[in-house]
Amino acid sequence: MRFAWIILCVALSGCGRYADFRLPPPDSAGPRAPFEWQPSGQPVLPRDGSIDVLNPSVIRFHGEYLNLYSDFDGKIWHTALAQSADGLIWQKRGRVLSPSGWEGAYIAANGSALVSGDQILYWYEAGEPFRIALARSKDGTNWSRQGAAVLGPGPRGSFDERGVSDPFVIRDGDFFYLYYTGLDRARRQRLGVARSRDGTEWEKLRSNPILELGSPGAFDEAGLGEPAVWTSGEFYWMLYTGRAPNERRRIGLARSSDGVQWERDLSFAPIAGAETWDREVVCDPTVEVTPEGIRVWFGGGDVARPDENLHGQIGFGWLRTR
């Protein structure tokens, strides 16, 4: 009987890996809605000799900006590094992580970097099905992998049973919070959240997903992904990628008072590509909160495809209070 109970408990995902939780109260300071999108125009990180450069993750570390971004060489997605004094003019420093061991031979990228003490923590997707791994570095160039994946797919019937990807991690109080994309057996992509005290042992929110697909005809009716979360102006805010049936992608805005129950900001027009280079795809946001507004780095492409060969490049813009 005890063995049967353990099997049932695991199947229902209620034994330590799932929990009911909320994030701490949101920050009352900082930029407030309504927000207005102000793009910079041309890419700040062009693809040059790569097929695609996408999925920026920008941090401040030792007085400069580091960008851990995804670099596709035609077969493999790598994580590459660029450095900048201002976040606008970047110097590429080459690839720093490629898939190895259990990660397979396709991807070690689409990650989220966070400064913790004197080191950088970097969660990224790898493997088949997609799982989320962790690496650490003290300089952005030399990395030590955690080993096994730190977050994997959910049980049969869950919203993420076929894969977890697109991590975005914030820290608030005693916990790290990891927002991610879950893939179910119908190949639907929706968003979830997990929490951890150490960045390695995670428990998922029992009520995931936190945001459902858009209604028919909406810009995000065919899939959600690549969340980027911050808190300011008495709310948690999320930029996320919305996918249309024709694979055209735009970025939407959602808000929450507790970090787990989200609603779309319908007053905000989804961010669409305004230039030739990003006319079909705008995706992969990452953010920095400043007193002047929210700095946003994002991926863009001129080919509407679900995965690669988008002619992907990295752009920049602002969310400013109107």
C-alpha positions, 0 to 999 in steps of 0.5 A: 500500500505504501509503494502504491501511495508513492507511485500515485503521489509522484503521478499527481506531482505533489511530493516536493516537486510542486507547491502552491506559492506566490511571489513577494509583493511587487515593487511600488517604485519604478516605471509604471503603466501605461507603457509605450514602445520605442524601438531603436531601429537597426540591430545592435548585435548583427548575425555577421557570419552566423545563421541566427543570433537570438535570445539575448540575456543581458546582465551587468557584471563587474562594471560592464554589460554582458550578453549571453545570446544564442548563436546558430551555426546551421546545425547547432545552437551555442551560447555566445558572449558579447561585451559592452560598456553601454548595452548598445555597442557590442563586441563579440567574444565567441561561443562559450557553451556548446551541447555536451553529454546528456545535452545531445548535439543540437542546443545549449542556449536560449538561456537566462543569466543572473548575477549571484555574489561573485559569479554568474548563474546561467540557466539554459535549455538542452537535451531531447526532450528539452530540459533546463540546465545550469552553468556557473562562471566567474568571468562569462567565458569559462563555465562549470556545468551543474551536471544533470538537468535542474528542471525537466518535463512534467508528468503525463497529462501536464502542460509541460510533459513534452518539454520545458524551455526558455527559462527566465530567472529572477530573485526575490527574497529567499527564492529564485523564480524561474518562468519558462515555456511548457510543451504539452502532448498537443504541442501547445506552448504555454507559460509556467513558473517554478521556485528554488532556494538554491537555483538547482532544486525546483518546485513547480507551481501546482496551478501551472500554466500561468498564462493560456493561449490567446483567443482565435485570431489573437497574435498569440493564439498558436503559442506562448514563449520566452517570458521576461519578468520584472517588477515596478509600479506596483505590479509584476510585468511580463513581456512574452513572445506570441506565435500566430499560426503562420509563425509570425511572432510578436511580443505581448505584455501581461501583468500580475499582482502576485507573480503567478496569476497573470492577465494580458495588458490589452491596452498595450499593442503587441510589439511588431517588427517595424524594420526590414530585418525584423518584419516577420519575427520579434521574440526573445525579450530580456529586460533591465529596469532603470528610472527612465524606463525598461530597456529591452533587448530582443531577437528579430528576423525577416523569415517566419519559421518556428525554430531557426534560419530566421536571419535572426539578429538582436535589437534594442528598444525602450518601454517608457511611461506614456 
